[in-house]
């Protein structure tokens, strides 16, 4: 059965939205990407609207939504996941959450390390064998990430921290997000953000 899928990710600096036809294969119909780590809220909806228009797909034709659940920063993840949940609720369609690192690794072969920016001089990382996650996700300083991969993919400024051949994927693509869904026939699990650590913002002390 062919499905029209809206795919979103805001776990990295790349604010990604697109439309994919998924059936016997994965066909990208349209994708809009804006790289701006401080404009997730401002750019996600225009990217969705633009991708739907580019694909010639009416929002009512969508069969499912896929969203990257991180790991990533608190604000970025909240924007993407809340938007995906809103589309799913309004349209009465399932929403599938996937690990954003899995989407970057989709289609890779061999032993691959995927890294993205975790700030605080750290990286989010996971290791894969032929696109299947075998370790992680976790957050560490680059020097503390376990060795063993043959290549690295992900954020260019962070892949540069590893003495490994660099692969092309730098952020989650809409086809990678769709490929990361484990079981399309299963009831989707509740969306759970992969923060991996407490948000940077701290509540102010209560005055006595």
N, C-alpha and C positions, 0 to 999 in steps of 0.2 A: 504494500500500500504506500502510495506517495504522500508525503506530508510537506506542507509549507511551514517553515519554522523561522521565527524571529530569534536571532541570536544576539546577545548583549554581553559586553564585558567592560568593567570599570575598575579592575583590580590593579592596573598599572597606569602609567602616564598616558597610554593610548585609550581613548574613549571610543569603543568599537560598537557598531550596530550593523546588522545586515540581514538579508533574507536568503534562506537556503531551501532548495527542494531536496528532500531526503526520501529515497526509495531504494531502488537497487543500487544506487550510488549516492554521492553527495555532490550536488551542483550548486555553486554559489550564484545567485541571481543578482545580488547587489551587496556592496559593502561600503560603509562610510567610516573613516577613522580620523579622529582629531587627536594630535599629541599635545596635551596640555595637562600637567599634573594638578592644576588648580582650577580647572573648568569642567569637571565632570557634570555638575548639575546644569550648567549653562549649555553644554554641547550635546548631551546624550539625546534629548528629545529631538532637536533638529536633525541629528544623524539618523534617528529612527525614521522620521518623516521623509527625509531625503532618500534613505535606502528603500523604503516602501515605494516611493515614486519612481525611483530608478528601476526597480524590479517590475513595475506595473502591477503591483499586488495591493488590493484593498485590505485594510486591517481586518475586516470581517472574514477574509479568506484564510487567515492563519489557523493552523492546527495545533501549534505548540510554541512555547517559548523556552529557550535555553539561556541560562545566565551563568557567568563565571562567579564563583563564590570565594575567590581568593586562593591563596593568601594575598592580602593587600591591606592598605590603610583603611581605617575606620570610615572616614567620610566617603571615599570613593566607592567602597563596597556597598555602603548603605544606599547610595544613589542608584546603582545598577540593580541591586536586588529588590529595592522597593518599587522601582519602575517595572521590573519583570513581574513581580507579584501583582501589581495593579493591572497590567495587561491581561494576565491570566484570569484574575477575578472578573474584570469587565467583560471579557470575551467567553468566559466559561471553558477555558482550555488549560491543559496541564502545563506546569512550569517545572523544568528540570534544572537543578543546580549541579554544576560540575566544578572540579578543581581547575583554576585558571592555568596552573602549570601543566596540567594534563593536556590542555588545549594547545599550548605551545609545543609540547612533545609529540602531538598527534602526527603520524606519518613518518617520524624519524626511525632510523634503523640503528642497531648496535647499542652500545652502552653510552647513554647521553645524560649529561647533567643540565638541568634547566635552572636558571637563576633570574630573579627580578629584584628590584630595589626595595629594601625594607627600611631604608633610612637608618640613622644612628650608626652609620658605617657597617651595616649588616646586610645580608641578602636573604630572601626567601629562596628555598631550593628544594628540589626533589630529583631523584635519579630514576632513569628509565632503561628498560631493555626492550628494544623494538617497539617503542611507544607505550609500553606497559610499566606503570610505576612500581618500583621495587624498594624505594626508600623515600621517606619524607611524606608530606611536606614538613619543613622545619625552618627555623630562622636562626642564623648564626653569623658570626664574622666570617669573611671569606676564608681566612686561614684555618678556621675550625670545621669547614665543610669536608666530610669524608672523601678521600680520594677513591679512584677506581673507574671513573668514566673515561671514555675514549674521545669525547667531543663535548662541547658546551653550546647551549642556545639560550636566548633570552636577551635581557637588557644589554645593549652594546657596552656601556660603561662598566658593567659588572661582569660580563663575560670576559672582559679584558683583564680581570683580576686573576684569571686562571690560565695556566700554561697548557692550553688545550686547543685543538682546531675548533674554529667557530662555525656553527651552522646558521643557516639563514633566518629561521624564525626568531623574531625579537619580541613579539607580543601575541596574545591570543587572537587568532583569526576566527571568523564566523564558521568556516568549515571545520576548524579544529575544535571549536566548542561543540558543534553537533557531533563530531566523531567521538568526543569524550563521554557522551551519554552511554551508560553501561547497558541499559535495558529499556527500550522504548515501549515495551508491552507491560512493564511493571508500573504500579502506582508510584508517582514521584514522591521521594522523601521530602519532608519539610525543608525549606531553605535554611541553611545554617552557615553563617559567614565564618571563614577561616581567618580569624585575626592573628592567631598564634601568640599574641601577647596583648597586654592591656593597652587601650588607646592612649596617645600622648596627652590628651587633655585630662586634667585632674579637677575634681570639684573643689571649690573654695571651702575653706574651713568654716564650720558653723560657729557664728559668734554666740558666746554665752552671755 
